[in-house]
Amino acid sequence: MTRAWVLGWSVFVGICWIVLAASLADDETCSWICFTFADMLTLSLLPAAIVWALGLIALYIVGRVRGRRPTDDAGTNSRTG
């Protein structure tokens, strides 16, 4: 897993976290329990952190699985003719 994958995943989760918090924040017409943007960022921090960590674990596993190759296929060329 490279830094680019970690950075890309982190940026993606961060953008989704901000967009979700913005979409769930109440507007000015709220009259009873009103959650501001900052409140929604705070409330959604734990789920965003869980999704971020699970995504990194999945990226690590996929990278390890893709990195394994059988030793007999390592030197073969599929275009032999």
Secondary structure, DSSP 4 states (H G I P E B T S, - for coil): --HHHHHHHHHHHHHHHHHHHHHHS--TT--SS---HHHHHHHTHHHHHHHHHHHHHHHHHHHHHHH---TTTTT--TT--
